[in-house]
Amino acid sequence: MKFFDKFRSKSDGKPKVALCLGGGGARGFAHIGAIKAFEENGVDFGMCVGTSVGSILGALYCAGVKSDEMMRLGDALDMKEVHNGVIFAPNDSMKIGKIVTGVIGDAEIENLPKKFAAVAVDLKEGKQAILDKGKVSVVCSASCCVPLFFRPVVYENKHLVDGGLLNNIPSDVCRMLGADKVVSVDINPTRGSGTNELGLIEVLKATFSIMSSNSSIMGVKHSDILIAADTSKFKSTSKLGYEEMTQLGYKAALAQMDKIKELMKGD
């Protein structure tokens, strides 16, 4: 608790404006850039909901971790430690959670200074799962658990996988949890492209891209302000170009900053 006390908001009232962070794998570096822009402009959200990589950055944000520390974490990140690249031998999903525990320890969502939730999909019910309690590392692992690449996370009698399958930009969940307005960061606005290839890997990539496009429609609709960082030239499975991705997120957020500040006036 001591780690979080210094970051805890003075007001624990209902957050009026929430931050929503969408999925996109390694393109999540753009989220760090957006968070940096918020910090520099004094924009502070009382709630954050994230899907997939958005859950990781959202959890760190709600724990009070600053963008420069997130960037240092990104600098040191070895993608092979998260996934070994073998598809049909799914990796341990909790490797994802270690990204979070390395910074904030074995934290519980209930103890974070800001309200946080992650979105996953329960394979048993075939429905969205809103995860707003329990261990941050487990919740983030579940939200990021891409089928075939990682083993499903078994949690509270649920079999959880990547939330992007159903809700890649969970702005509606922000409203479900009490927000009146939502600022969303979409780090893959050009998703949905197909492929001319018939190879298994390319077919899988195209399949996930099309699903992600469909699962992002409602998120765009329920956002009051959408920050769209075009990271289309980068891969979701590689951190190559991560500094440029961060800058794209930063610039995209700055472009919307006047509107965001206006939205925040009533918060």
Salt bridges, closest charged atoms under 4 A:
ASP5 OD1 - ARG8 NE 3.91
ASP44 OD1 - LYS114 NZ 2.60
ASP106 OD2 - LYS135 NZ 3.02
GLU108 OE2 - LYS135 NZ 3.33
ASP180 OD1 - LYS14 NZ 3.64
ASP186 OD1 - ARG191 NH2 2.62
GLU202 OE2 - LYS205 NZ 3.97
ASP224 OD2 - ARG175 NH2 2.61
GLU244 OE2 - LYS233 NZ 2.81
GLU262 OE1 - LYS265 NZ 3.09
